[in-house]
């Protein structure tokens, strides 16, 4: 899949950028730093879409964002927190899943999956860690699709659990964008 956009929004898609995550057992990218994701610099002055299209690790996500017509949403002011799956995350889905989701007749389902990866607001690693601690070890995150993700921490890594019980690790946190922040995850999260 050619270019996909990396962030999900309140009616947007998944985000994807591999940054770093301080306080989460990952490298941390400060708002002033320009982290590399998928071999490309992720400029904090650019929006989610303008950065995502340059990441070689997020071409499937970008293609999905385009197919779901979420580009305009992800270019809006936001802010959005996007848990962005990599190409490898999409490739790990059962054979044919991505191709099926990209068909025009499955646009509503694709949009639901993508927006499930987006949490309204800007939650960097410090905010996520604080929410997890305040929740006694877990934070319930309301997604743009109306679903819930559960964030926990184990061994310095933030884990995100979806409605079906699947878990994804945040592998790169705090990829700051002009309209939010992206945390790269190693699995596609699925709504209930």
C-alpha positions as protocol buffer text, in pm:
chain_id: "A"
residue {
  index: 1
  type: UNK
  ca { x: 0 y: 0 z: 0 }
}
residue {
  index: 2
  type: UNK
  ca { x: 144 y: 329 z: -102 }
}
residue {
  index: 3
  type: UNK
  ca { x: 132 y: 622 z: 142 }
}
residue {
  index: 4
  type: UNK
  ca { x: -89 y: 618 z: 451 }
}
residue {
  index: 5
  type: UNK
  ca { x: -140 y: 881 z: 702 }
}
residue {
  index: 6
  type: UNK
  ca { x: -19 y: 839 z: 1051 }
}
residue {
  index: 7
  type: UNK
  ca { x: -262 y: 958 z: 1295 }
}
residue {
  index: 8
  type: UNK
  ca { x: -609 y: 893 z: 1380 }
}
residue {
  index: 9
  type: UNK
  ca { x: -841 y: 1165 z: 1479 }
}
residue {
  index: 10
  type: UNK
  ca { x: -1184 y: 1223 z: 1612 }
}
residue {
  index: 11
  type: UNK
  ca { x: -1308 y: 1060 z: 1301 }
}
residue {
  index: 12
  type: UNK
  ca { x: -966 y: 1002 z: 1168 }
}
residue {
  index: 13
  type: UNK
  ca { x: -733 y: 711 z: 1135 }
}
residue {
  index: 14
  type: UNK
  ca { x: -446 y: 550 z: 1290 }
}
residue {
  index: 15
  type: UNK
  ca { x: -135 y: 738 z: 1337 }
}
residue {
  index: 16
  type: UNK
  ca { x: 197 y: 616 z: 1281 }
}
residue {
  index: 17
  type: UNK
  ca { x: 533 y: 740 z: 1359 }
}
residue {
  index: 18
  type: UNK
  ca { x: 821 y: 589 z: 1533 }
}
residue {
  index: 19
  type: UNK
  ca { x: 947 y: 833 z: 1784 }
}
residue {
  index: 20
  type: UNK
  ca { x: 1064 y: 769 z: 2136 }
}
residue {
  index: 21
  type: UNK
  ca { x: 900 y: 751 z: 2469 }
}
residue {
  index: 22
  type: UNK
  ca { x: 1056 y: 883 z: 2781 }
}
residue {
  index: 23
  type: UNK
  ca { x: 929 y: 734 z: 3103 }
}
residue {
  index: 24
  type: UNK
  ca { x: 796 y: 440 z: 2901 }
}
residue {
  index: 25
  type: UNK
  ca { x: 1110 y: 235 z: 2856 }
}
residue {
  index: 26
  type: UNK
  ca { x: 1160 y: 386 z: 2513 }
}
residue {
  index: 27
  type: UNK
  ca { x: 1376 y: 663 z: 2382 }
}
residue {
  index: 28
  type: UNK
  ca { x: 1223 y: 1002 z: 2435 }
}
residue {
  index: 29
  type: UNK
  ca { x: 1180 y: 1271 z: 2174 }
}
residue {
  index: 30
  type: UNK
  ca { x: 1141 y: 1618 z: 2309 }
}
residue {
  index: 31
  type: UNK
  ca { x: 910 y: 1868 z: 2146 }
}
residue {
  index: 32
  type: UNK
  ca { x: 1214 y: 2049 z: 2009 }
}
residue {
  index: 33
  type: UNK
  ca { x: 1384 y: 1735 z: 1871 }
}
residue {
  index: 34
  type: UNK
  ca { x: 1329 y: 1599 z: 1523 }
}
residue {
  index: 35
  type: UNK
  ca { x: 1304 y: 1221 z: 1560 }
}
residue {
  index: 36
  type: UNK
  ca { x: 1350 y: 984 z: 1267 }
}
residue {
  index: 37
  type: UNK
  ca { x: 1064 y: 747 z: 1188 }
}
residue {
  index: 38
  type: UNK
  ca { x: 1077 y: 503 z: 901 }
}
residue {
  index: 39
  type: UNK
  ca { x: 1396 y: 670 z: 779 }
}
residue {
  index: 40
  type: UNK
  ca { x: 1245 y: 1019 z: 764 }
}
residue {
  index: 41
  type: UNK
  ca { x: 1259 y: 1316 z: 1000 }
}
residue {
  index: 42
  type: UNK
  ca { x: 933 y: 1387 z: 1182 }
}
residue {
  index: 43
  type: UNK
  ca { x: 915 y: 1764 z: 1212 }
}
residue {
  index: 44
  type: UNK
  ca { x: 714 y: 1892 z: 1510 }
}
residue {
  index: 45
  type: UNK
  ca { x: 601 y: 2186 z: 1296 }
}
residue {
  index: 46
  type: UNK
  ca { x: 425 y: 1956 z: 1046 }
}
residue {
  index: 47
  type: UNK
  ca { x: 92 y: 1782 z: 1097 }
}
residue {
  index: 48
  type: UNK
  ca { x: 38 y: 1409 z: 1134 }
}
residue {
  index: 49
  type: UNK
  ca { x: -34 y: 1352 z: 765 }
}
residue {
  index: 50
  type: UNK
  ca { x: 253 y: 1561 z: 631 }
}
residue {
  index: 51
  type: UNK
  ca { x: 498 y: 1365 z: 847 }
}
residue {
  index: 52
  type: UNK
  ca { x: 344 y: 1018 z: 806 }
}
residue {
  index: 53
  type: UNK
  ca { x: 360 y: 1013 z: 428 }
}
residue {
  index: 54
  type: UNK
  ca { x: 740 y: 1022 z: 452 }
}
residue {
  index: 55
  type: UNK
  ca { x: 777 y: 722 z: 687 }
}
residue {
  index: 56
  type: UNK
  ca { x: 872 y: 401 z: 505 }
}
residue {
  index: 57
  type: UNK
  ca { x: 737 y: 210 z: 807 }
}
residue {
  index: 58
  type: UNK
  ca { x: 384 y: 352 z: 776 }
}
residue {
  index: 59
  type: UNK
  ca { x: 288 y: 321 z: 410 }
}
residue {
  index: 60
  type: UNK
  ca { x: 2 y: 83 z: 489 }
}
residue {
  index: 61
  type: UNK
  ca { x: -134 y: 321 z: 750 }
}
residue {
  index: 62
  type: UNK
  ca { x: -115 y: 613 z: 510 }
}
residue {
  index: 63
  type: UNK
  ca { x: -295 y: 412 z: 241 }
}
residue {
  index: 64
  type: UNK
  ca { x: -567 y: 322 z: 490 }
}
residue {
  index: 65
  type: UNK
  ca { x: -609 y: 681 z: 603 }
}
residue {
  index: 66
  type: UNK
  ca { x: -654 y: 785 z: 240 }
}
residue {
  index: 67
  type: UNK
  ca { x: -902 y: 502 z: 171 }
}
residue {
  index: 68
  type: UNK
  ca { x: -1108 y: 604 z: 475 }
}
residue {
  index: 69
  type: UNK
  ca { x: -1105 y: 972 z: 371 }
}
residue {
  index: 70
  type: UNK
  ca { x: -944 y: 1073 z: 700 }
}
residue {
  index: 71
  type: UNK
  ca { x: -668 y: 1290 z: 557 }
}
residue {
  index: 72
  type: UNK
  ca { x: -855 y: 1618 z: 618 }
}
residue {
  index: 73
  type: UNK
  ca { x: -937 y: 1512 z: 975 }
}
residue {
  index: 74
  type: UNK
  ca { x: -575 y: 1429 z: 1053 }
}
residue {
  index: 75
  type: UNK
  ca { x: -460 y: 1757 z: 905 }
}
residue {
  index: 76
  type: UNK
  ca { x: -703 y: 1951 z: 1128 }
}
residue {
  index: 77
  type: UNK
  ca { x: -583 y: 2129 z: 1445 }
}
residue {
  index: 78
  type: UNK
  ca { x: -669 y: 1837 z: 1674 }
}
residue {
  index: 79
  type: UNK
  ca { x: -493 y: 1771 z: 1896 }
}
residue {
  index: 80
  type: UNK
  ca { x: -479 y: 1394 z: 1855 }
}
residue {
  index: 81
  type: UNK
  ca { x: -285 y: 1116 z: 2022 }
}
residue {
  index: 82
  type: UNK
  ca { x: -226 y: 840 z: 1769 }
}
residue {
  index: 83
  type: UNK
  ca { x: -114 y: 487 z: 1845 }
}
residue {
  index: 84
  type: UNK
  ca { x: 37 y: 417 z: 1503 }
}
residue {
  index: 85
  type: UNK
  ca { x: 88 y: 58 z: 1387 }
}
residue {
  index: 86
  type: UNK
  ca { x: 376 y: -12 z: 1150 }
}
residue {
  index: 87
  type: UNK
  ca { x: 361 y: -196 z: 818 }
}
residue {
  index: 88
  type: UNK
  ca { x: 478 y: -509 z: 1004 }
}
residue {
  index: 89
  type: UNK
  ca { x: 180 y: -473 z: 1241 }
}
residue {
  index: 90
  type: UNK
  ca { x: -62 y: -472 z: 948 }
}
residue {
  index: 91
  type: UNK
  ca { x: 123 y: -763 z: 784 }
}
residue {
  index: 92
  type: UNK
  ca { x: 71 y: -971 z: 1100 }
}
residue {
  index: 93
  type: UNK
  ca { x: -308 y: -959 z: 1056 }
}
residue {
  index: 94
  type: UNK
  ca { x: -471 y: -1266 z: 900 }
}
residue {
  index: 95
  type: UNK
  ca { x: -406 y: -1295 z: 526 }
}
residue {
  index: 96
  type: UNK
  ca { x: -637 y: -1077 z: 319 }
}
residue {
  index: 97
  type: UNK
  ca { x: -751 y: -855 z: 609 }
}
residue {
  index: 98
  type: UNK
  ca { x: -586 y: -534 z: 489 }
}
residue {
  index: 99
  type: UNK
  ca { x: -696 y: -582 z: 126 }
}
residue {
  index: 100
  type: UNK
  ca { x: -1052 y: -646 z: 243 }
}
residue {
  index: 101
  type: UNK
  ca { x: -1055 y: -337 z: 467 }
}
residue {
  index: 102
  type: UNK
  ca { x: -929 y: -117 z: 184 }
}
residue {
  index: 103
  type: UNK
  ca { x: -1224 y: -204 z: -42 }
}
residue {
  index: 104
  type: UNK
  ca { x: -1471 y: 86 z: -83 }
}
residue {
  index: 105
  type: UNK
  ca { x: -1759 y: -121 z: 53 }
}
residue {
  index: 106
  type: UNK
  ca { x: -1569 y: -165 z: 383 }
}
residue {
  index: 107
  type: UNK
  ca { x: -1494 y: 205 z: 438 }
}
residue {
  index: 108
  type: UNK
  ca { x: -1706 y: 227 z: 755 }
}
residue {
  index: 109
  type: UNK
  ca { x: -1524 y: -68 z: 913 }
}
residue {
  index: 110
  type: UNK
  ca { x: -1184 y: 70 z: 810 }
}
residue {
  index: 111
  type: UNK
  ca { x: -1272 y: 408 z: 959 }
}
residue {
  index: 112
  type: UNK
  ca { x: -1378 y: 244 z: 1287 }
}
residue {
  index: 113
  type: UNK
  ca { x: -1052 y: 49 z: 1309 }
}
residue {
  index: 114
  type: UNK
  ca { x: -840 y: 352 z: 1229 }
}
residue {
  index: 115
  type: UNK
  ca { x: -1018 y: 592 z: 1465 }
}
residue {
  index: 116
  type: UNK
  ca { x: -988 y: 330 z: 1738 }
}
residue {
  index: 117
  type: UNK
  ca { x: -615 y: 411 z: 1735 }
}
residue {
  index: 118
  type: UNK
  ca { x: -681 y: 780 z: 1799 }
}
residue {
  index: 119
  type: UNK
  ca { x: -742 y: 942 z: 2135 }
}
residue {
  index: 120
  type: UNK
  ca { x: -861 y: 1305 z: 2132 }
}
residue {
  index: 121
  type: UNK
  ca { x: -611 y: 1534 z: 2303 }
}
residue {
  index: 122
  type: UNK
  ca { x: -232 y: 1529 z: 2333 }
}
residue {
  index: 123
  type: UNK
  ca { x: -111 y: 1252 z: 2565 }
}
residue {
  index: 124
  type: UNK
  ca { x: 264 y: 1227 z: 2559 }
}
residue {
  index: 125
  type: UNK
  ca { x: 451 y: 966 z: 2765 }
}
residue {
  index: 126
  type: UNK
  ca { x: 445 y: 1182 z: 3078 }
}
residue {
  index: 127
  type: UNK
  ca { x: 66 y: 1225 z: 3055 }
}
residue {
  index: 128
  type: UNK
  ca { x: 15 y: 853 z: 2985 }
}
residue {
  index: 129
  type: UNK
  ca { x: 236 y: 753 z: 3278 }
}
residue {
  index: 130
  type: UNK
  ca { x: 54 y: 997 z: 3504 }
}
residue {
  index: 131
  type: UNK
  ca { x: -287 y: 860 z: 3396 }
}
residue {
  index: 132
  type: UNK
  ca { x: -171 y: 501 z: 3450 }
}
residue {
  index: 133
  type: UNK
  ca { x: -43 y: 586 z: 3799 }
}
residue {
  index: 134
  type: UNK
  ca { x: -359 y: 781 z: 3886 }
}
residue {
  index: 135
  type: UNK
  ca { x: -569 y: 480 z: 3777 }
}
residue {
  index: 136
  type: UNK
  ca { x: -389 y: 240 z: 4009 }
}
residue {
  index: 137
  type: UNK
  ca { x: -187 y: 82 z: 3728 }
}
residue {
  index: 138
  type: UNK
  ca { x: -419 y: 132 z: 3433 }
}
residue {
  index: 139
  type: UNK
  ca { x: -562 y: 417 z: 3233 }
}
residue {
  index: 140
  type: UNK
  ca { x: -884 y: 389 z: 3035 }
}
residue {
  index: 141
  type: UNK
  ca { x: -850 y: 591 z: 2714 }
}
residue {
  index: 142
  type: UNK
  ca { x: -1163 y: 692 z: 2519 }
}
residue {
  index: 143
  type: UNK
  ca { x: -1094 y: 668 z: 2145 }
}
residue {
  index: 144
  type: UNK
  ca { x: -1222 y: 877 z: 1857 }
}
residue {
  index: 145
  type: UNK
  ca { x: -1433 y: 579 z: 1746 }
}
residue {
  index: 146
  type: UNK
  ca { x: -1612 y: 573 z: 2084 }
}
residue {
  index: 147
  type: UNK
  ca { x: -1428 y: 265 z: 2209 }
}
residue {
  index: 148
  type: UNK
  ca { x: -1187 y: 225 z: 2496 }
}
residue {
  index: 149
  type: UNK
  ca { x: -819 y: 132 z: 2510 }
}
residue {
  index: 150
  type: UNK
  ca { x: -653 y: 30 z: 2835 }
}
residue {
  index: 151
  type: UNK
  ca { x: -297 y: 151 z: 2897 }
}
residue {
  index: 152
  type: UNK
  ca { x: -73 y: -21 z: 3152 }
}
residue {
  index: 153
  type: UNK
  ca { x: 298 y: -28 z: 3224 }
}
residue {
  index: 154
  type: UNK
  ca { x: 521 y: -328 z: 3275 }
}
residue {
  index: 155
  type: UNK
  ca { x: 897 y: -333 z: 3290 }
}
residue {
  index: 156
  type: UNK
  ca { x: 916 y: 30 z: 3177 }
}
residue {
  index: 157
  type: UNK
  ca { x: 709 y: -38 z: 2863 }
}
residue {
  index: 158
  type: UNK
  ca { x: 362 y: 102 z: 2804 }
}
residue {
  index: 159
  type: UNK
  ca { x: 118 y: -162 z: 2684 }
}
residue {
  index: 160
  type: UNK
  ca { x: -213 y: -82 z: 2516 }
}
residue {
  index: 161
  type: UNK
  ca { x: -491 y: -342 z: 2533 }
}
residue {
  index: 162
  type: UNK
  ca { x: -781 y: -337 z: 2287 }
}
residue {
  index: 163
  type: UNK
  ca { x: -1146 y: -443 z: 2330 }
}
residue {
  index: 164
  type: UNK
  ca { x: -1067 y: -797 z: 2212 }
}
residue {
  index: 165
  type: UNK
  ca { x: -788 y: -846 z: 2468 }
}
residue {
  index: 166
  type: UNK
  ca { x: -503 y: -796 z: 2219 }
}
residue {
  index: 167
  type: UNK
  ca { x: -203 y: -603 z: 2344 }
}
residue {
  index: 168
  type: UNK
  ca { x: 45 y: -377 z: 2170 }
}
residue {
  index: 169
  type: UNK
  ca { x: 368 y: -235 z: 2307 }
}
residue {
  index: 170
  type: UNK
  ca { x: 457 y: 129 z: 2253 }
}
residue {
  index: 171
  type: UNK
  ca { x: 791 y: 92 z: 2076 }
}
residue {
  index: 172
  type: UNK
  ca { x: 852 y: 459 z: 2002 }
}
residue {
  index: 173
  type: UNK
  ca { x: 685 y: 736 z: 2198 }
}
residue {
  index: 174
  type: UNK
  ca { x: 654 y: 1112 z: 2182 }
}
residue {
  index: 175
  type: UNK
  ca { x: 674 y: 1179 z: 1811 }
}
residue {
  index: 176
  type: UNK
  ca { x: 540 y: 1532 z: 1838 }
}
residue {
  index: 177
  type: UNK
  ca { x: 335 y: 1683 z: 1555 }
}
residue {
  index: 178
  type: UNK
  ca { x: 185 y: 2030 z: 1516 }
}
residue {
  index: 179
  type: UNK
  ca { x: -158 y: 1875 z: 1583 }
}
residue {
  index: 180
  type: UNK
  ca { x: -76 y: 1605 z: 1836 }
}
residue {
  index: 181
  type: UNK
  ca { x: 161 y: 1327 z: 1927 }
}
residue {
  index: 182
  type: UNK
  ca { x: 223 y: 980 z: 1785 }
}
residue {
  index: 183
  type: UNK
  ca { x: 326 y: 667 z: 1970 }
}
residue {
  index: 184
  type: UNK
  ca { x: 436 y: 383 z: 1743 }
}
residue {
  index: 185
  type: UNK
  ca { x: 290 y: 45 z: 1842 }
}
residue {
  index: 186
  type: UNK
  ca { x: 380 y: -307 z: 1733 }
}
residue {
  index: 187
  type: UNK
  ca { x: 27 y: -438 z: 1670 }
}
residue {
  index: 188
  type: UNK
  ca { x: -299 y: -324 z: 1513 }
}
residue {
  index: 189
  type: UNK
  ca { x: -557 y: -258 z: 1786 }
}
residue {
  index: 190
  type: UNK
  ca { x: -907 y: -390 z: 1720 }
}
residue {
  index: 191
  type: UNK
  ca { x: -1237 y: -245 z: 1845 }
}
residue {
  index: 192
  type: UNK
  ca { x: -1499 y: -472 z: 2001 }
}
